Amino acid sequence: MQIGMIGLGRMGANMMRRLANDGHDCVGHDLNPDNVATMKAEGFPASADLNEFLSLLDVPRAVWLMVPHGKPTEASIAALAERLAPDDVVIDGGNSHYKDDVRHAARLAEQGVHYLDVGTSGGVWGLERGYCLMIGGERPIYDRLESVFRSLAPGQGDIARTPARSGEPGPAEQGYLYCGPSGAGHFVKMIHNGIEYGLMQAYAEGFDILRNAQSEALPANLRYDLNLPDIAEVWRRGSVVGSWLLDLSANALQQEPGLESFSGFVQDSGEGRWTIQAAIDEAVPADVLTAALYTRFRSRQDHTFAEKLLSAMRKQFGGHTEPK
């Protein structure tokens, strides 16, 4: 299948490569001519001109957006709305707010253009590992593009099947899922990222306690000079707290045990705030997730080793760097 990718940064470019590796025809567009040149040098048709990019796509066109949420996404959808034809499809794979998806879908539907929201998790490792995809929108359009989602997803791999499941493995076991109508995909991804905040905070606080086990405030016979990289490593094997986030933490600590190059200034990308707002709207208590979000706010004023590890994890999975 042919896919047009708008946004050839870390994730968009790697998604094109993964799709091409599985036999799909990919065309790229980015306002940055250097990103366009990189993809063209690899043999992909690409253009910094939107009109030329669209002319390279077969009708009906499928255009995937991998641009930052907010103004860049709004501008991209507005530009596409002026140029696309009935039965074309716009796919927003960024981290847009689910309420924006409902608005975008309604706007494009007036012109007969379809819209899917696809929460995409995988970060800078997705080319190799695949991407976990949470999809919302019209079910027939999801069905039309399912081969694309299947190619981007990790597949079942060596992950053991959930014992209670039976029958043929479904899409969820392959790493992609149709979640419901417009906004459902990004809603599920939003909660995913809220949970991510909480998990990262738990690891960060735990390792901060381990690091401070040698504090002079403790009795001399109760002080421990612990090897944090080795502790992270042993927990990766057989421990109930094992996870990919722990794998990334272990990698960061092995590279730099004291995390000296990190200030501990931790950004939040929006989804954590939206998750807490959804919890408020639903009157659902979310103590851990709220505390994790507030810790990120505090980190911009006062930094601890825990915040350094949070920042290191963000760099490991998403390539996020601290502001200078």
C-alpha positions in Angstrom: 0.0 0.0 0.0 1.1 3.6 -0.6 1.4 6.0 2.4 2.4 9.7 2.4 4.3 10.7 5.5 4.3 14.3 6.6 7.0 14.9 9.2 10.3 13.2 8.6 11.8 13.6 12.1 13.0 10.8 14.3 9.7 8.9 14.3 8.3 9.8 10.9 11.4 8.8 9.0 11.8 5.5 10.8 8.2 4.7 10.2 8.7 5.2 6.5 11.7 2.9 6.6 9.8 0.2 8.5 6.9 0.4 6.1 9.2 0.2 3.1 11.0 -2.8 4.6 7.7 -4.6 4.6 6.9 -3.7 1.0 4.9 -0.5 1.2 5.4 2.4 -1.1 6.2 5.5 0.9 6.4 9.2 -0.1 7.7 11.9 2.3 7.1 15.6 3.0 8.8 17.9 5.5 9.3 21.7 5.6 12.9 21.0 6.6 14.9 20.5 3.3 17.6 18.6 5.2 15.1 15.9 6.3 13.8 15.7 2.7 17.3 15.3 1.4 18.1 12.5 3.8 15.1 10.5 2.7 15.7 11.2 -1.0 19.3 10.0 -0.5 17.8 6.7 0.7 15.7 6.4 -2.4 12.4 7.6 -1.1 10.4 10.1 -3.2 10.1 13.2 -1.0 9.4 16.9 -1.3 9.5 20.0 0.8 6.6 21.3 -1.3 3.2 20.1 -0.1 1.5 20.3 -3.6 4.3 18.3 -5.2 4.2 15.8 -2.3 0.4 15.2 -2.9 0.9 14.9 -6.6 3.2 11.9 -6.0 0.4 10.0 -4.2 -2.2 7.8 -5.9 -5.9 8.5 -5.4 -7.4 7.9 -3.0 -4.5 9.2 -0.9 -3.6 8.2 2.6 -1.5 10.9 4.4 0.0 10.2 7.8 0.9 13.1 10.0 3.9 12.8 12.4 4.2 16.4 13.6 4.0 18.0 17.0 0.5 18.4 18.4 -1.0 21.8 18.6 -0.3 24.5 16.0 1.8 22.3 13.7 -0.9 19.7 13.5 -3.7 22.3 13.1 -1.7 24.0 10.3 -1.1 20.7 8.5 -4.7 19.6 8.7 -5.9 23.0 7.5 -3.5 22.8 4.5 -4.6 19.3 3.7 -8.3 20.2 4.0 -7.8 22.7 1.1 -6.1 20.1 -1.1 -7.5 16.7 -0.5 -10.4 15.0 -2.4 -13.3 12.8 -1.3 -12.3 9.4 0.0 -8.7 10.5 0.8 -7.6 9.7 4.4 -5.7 11.8 7.0 -4.0 9.9 9.8 -2.8 11.8 12.8 -0.1 9.7 14.5 1.1 12.4 16.8 0.0 13.1 20.4 -3.1 15.3 19.7 -5.8 15.8 22.2 -8.7 13.4 21.6 -11.2 16.2 21.6 -9.3 17.8 18.7 -9.6 14.5 16.8 -13.4 14.7 17.0 -13.3 18.3 15.7 -10.8 17.4 12.9 -12.9 14.3 11.8 -16.1 16.4 11.6 -14.4 19.1 9.6 -12.8 16.8 7.1 -16.0 14.7 6.8 -17.8 17.8 5.3 -15.5 17.4 2.3 -15.8 13.6 2.2 -12.3 13.1 3.6 -11.7 10.4 6.2 -9.8 10.8 9.5 -8.1 8.3 11.8 -6.3 9.2 15.1 -3.5 6.8 15.8 -1.7 6.9 19.2 1.8 5.8 18.4 4.2 4.5 21.0 7.7 3.3 20.2 9.9 6.4 20.2 13.3 6.3 18.5 13.5 2.5 18.8 10.4 1.8 16.6 12.3 1.0 13.5 13.8 -2.1 15.1 11.1 -2.9 17.8 8.0 -1.8 16.0 5.3 0.6 17.2 2.3 0.0 19.5 -0.7 1.6 17.7 -4.0 2.6 19.3 -6.5 3.6 16.5 -9.7 5.6 16.5 -12.0 6.6 13.6 -14.3 5.0 11.1 -14.0 1.2 11.2 -14.1 0.7 7.4 -11.2 3.1 7.0 -9.2 1.2 9.7 -9.9 -2.0 7.7 -8.7 -0.3 4.5 -5.4 0.6 6.1 -4.9 -2.4 8.4 -2.0 -3.8 6.4 -0.1 -0.6 7.2 -0.8 -0.9 10.9 0.3 -4.5 10.9 3.6 -3.6 9.2 4.3 -0.9 11.8 3.4 -3.0 14.8 5.9 -5.3 16.6 4.1 -8.5 15.9 3.7 -11.2 18.6 7.4 -11.8 18.8 8.6 -13.8 21.8 6.1 -12.4 24.3 4.2 -15.2 25.9 0.5 -15.3 25.2 -1.8 -14.3 28.0 -3.0 -17.6 29.4 -6.7 -16.8 29.3 -6.7 -16.0 25.6 -7.7 -18.6 23.1 -8.3 -18.9 19.4 -6.3 -17.2 16.7 -4.2 -14.2 17.9 -5.9 -10.9 17.2 -4.5 -7.5 16.3 -4.0 -6.6 20.0 -1.5 -9.5 20.3 0.3 -8.1 17.3 0.6 -4.7 18.8 -2.2 -2.6 17.2 -5.8 -2.1 18.1 -8.9 -0.5 16.8 -10.2 1.3 19.9 -13.4 3.0 18.7 -14.7 6.1 17.0 -12.9 9.4 16.5 -10.7 10.3 19.4 -10.7 6.8 21.0 -7.1 6.0 19.8 -5.6 9.2 21.2 -7.7 8.8 24.4 -6.1 5.4 25.0 -2.6 6.7 24.1 -3.2 9.7 26.5 -3.9 7.3 29.4 -0.9 5.2 28.3 1.3 8.2 28.7 -0.2 9.2 32.0 0.6 5.7 33.3 4.1 6.1 31.8 4.6 9.2 34.0 3.7 7.1 37.1 6.0 4.2 36.2 8.9 6.4 35.5 8.4 8.3 38.8 8.3 5.0 40.7 11.7 3.9 39.2 13.2 7.4 39.7 12.2 7.6 43.4 13.4 4.0 44.1 16.8 4.6 42.6 17.1 7.9 44.4 16.5 6.1 47.7 19.1 3.5 46.7 21.6 6.2 45.8 21.1 7.9 49.2 21.6 4.8 51.2 25.1 6.0 52.0 23.9 9.3 53.5 25.9 10.6 56.4 22.5 11.1 58.2 22.3 7.4 58.6 24.1 5.3 61.3 27.4 4.1 60.0 26.4 0.5 60.2 23.3 1.1 58.1 25.0 2.8 55.2 25.3 1.1 51.9 27.4 2.1 48.9 25.2 0.4 46.2 26.0 -0.2 42.5 23.0 1.2 40.8 23.8 0.0 37.3 24.1 -3.6 38.6 20.9 -3.3 40.6 19.1 -2.2 37.5 20.6 -5.1 35.6 19.7 -7.8 38.2 16.1 -6.5 38.3 15.9 -7.0 34.6 16.1 -10.7 35.1 13.2 -12.5 36.8 12.0 -9.5 38.8 8.4 -8.6 39.0 9.3 -4.9 38.4 11.0 -5.7 35.0 9.9 -3.6 32.0 11.2 -1.8 29.0 11.5 1.4 31.1 13.7 -0.5 33.5 15.8 -1.7 30.5 16.2 1.9 29.4 17.1 3.0 33.0 19.7 0.3 33.1 21.2 1.5 29.9 21.3 5.1 31.1 22.9 4.2 34.4 25.5 1.9 32.7 26.4 4.8 30.4 26.7 7.3 33.2 26.1 6.0 36.8 25.9 9.5 38.3 23.9 11.0 35.4 26.1 14.0 35.6 25.2 15.3 32.2 21.5 15.6 33.2 20.3 18.6 35.2 17.0 17.0 36.3 14.8 19.5 34.4 12.0 17.3 33.3 9.5 18.4 30.6 6.0 17.1 30.2 4.6 16.7 26.8 0.9 17.4 27.6 -0.6 13.9 27.8 0.0 13.7 31.6 -2.0 16.9 32.1 -4.8 15.7 29.8 -4.9 12.4 31.7 -5.4 14.2 35.0 -8.1 16.4 33.5 -9.9 13.2 32.2 -9.7 11.8 35.7 -11.3 14.9 37.1 -14.0 14.9 34.4 -14.8 11.2 35.3 -14.4 11.8 39.0 -11.8 9.0 39.1 -9.1 9.3 41.8 -5.6 9.3 40.2 -3.3 10.0 43.1 -0.1 8.5 41.7 -0.4 9.9 38.2 -1.2 13.4 39.6 1.8 13.3 41.9 4.0 12.2 39.0 2.9 15.2 37.0 3.4 17.6 39.8 6.9 16.2 40.4 7.8 17.2 36.8 6.6 20.7 37.5 8.7 20.9 40.7 11.8 19.5 38.8 12.0 22.8 37.0 12.8 24.6 40.2 14.7 22.0 42.3 16.5 19.0 40.9 17.2 15.6 42.5 18.8 12.4 41.3 15.3 11.1 40.7 14.6 13.9 38.3 17.9 13.2 36.5 16.8 9.6 36.0 13.4 10.7 34.7 15.2 13.0 32.2 17.6 10.2 31.3 14.6 7.8 30.6 13.0 10.4 28.4 16.2 10.7 26.3 16.5 6.9 26.1 13.0 6.1 24.7 12.1 9.3 22.9 15.4 11.2 22.2 14.1 14.1 24.3 16.8 16.4 25.4 16.8 18.9 28.2 16.3 22.6 27.3 19.5 24.6 27.4 
